[in-house]
Amino acid sequence: MSFANRILGKANGLAGVILVSLVLGVAVLGSVYTPHDPLKSDLLNRFAGSSLSHPLGTDMFGRDILSRLMRGAWVSVSIGLSTLLIPVVLGTLLGAAAGYFRGWFDRVLIVVLDALMAFPGLLIALGLMAIIGPNRYGVILALSVAYLPAVTRVVRGSVLSVSQSEFVEASTTMGNSRFYTLLVHVLPNCIAPLIVLTTMMFGWVLLAESALSFLGLGVPPPEPSWGNILAEAKAHLMRYPMLGLLPGLCISVALLGVNFLGDALRDELDPKSTTSKEVI
């Protein structure tokens, strides 16, 4: 049975794939098409109910809610994917170099990582956003810095474990350079925990981006993201609760799908984690 079939054969894996695919599909569609202009106001049509023209109604400025949620999905997902790129690439390089070559670089890196991990990732992002100011690229940079230590430590730990294996010693004995051995024999055997961590981080980044936007430190209005749509709705929740429930539901569905998929990947790629949970 192929890896994909084993993931889809799990209840949480199938649910995760369906929900994540739904979110990504809506995000991609929202980048090229929305039923209405998500930025166009119509003050004569404020707080309109559901209709054929506006299936989810309109907001306090008469903007189509469905269009804003679709465009917001693209903004949030694109920021999430862009944010993952920096810590995964840079964290893999730093962690691999530190775990395999050791020495002074490893000692210095560990001190820096321990200092960064002493603070919650969202707190680091809030501090950086206060300096940079609210904008899309500032969010990507701030969240990348916040989640870089987690990736670096996971890769470093995996490289430390794999580098003690006999096949790594055999490669060195055969005359292969340490750099070649790292790229060809060590890193490929560290992919599994990195895949699981990257999947889970996607959910963390989506939630963090939504939190920053909700606090006014993310993507600035009127460009929609799920977080700032929710922030705009908070003043009208008592009379029009759907304004807040809909973006909140979108965030919940995305996080639920990512968590389901991450659990399935962890169970498949790291069977020891399943065993340990059952023992506990």
Secondary structure, 3 states (H helix, E strand, C coil): CCHHHHHHCCHHHHHHHHHHHHHHHHHHHHHHCCCCCCCCCCHHHCCCCCCCCCCCCECCCCCEHHHHHHHHHHHHHHHHHHHHHHHHHHHHHHHHHHHHHCHHHHHHHHHHHHHHHCCCHHHHHHHHHHHHCCCHHHHHHHHHHHHHHHHHHHHHHHHHHHCCCHHHHHHHHCCCCHHHHHHHHHHHHHHHHHHHHHHHHHHHHHHHHHHHHHCCCCCCCCCCCHHHHHHHHHHHCCCCCHHHHHHHHHHHHHHHHHHHHHHHHHHHHCHHHHHHHHHC
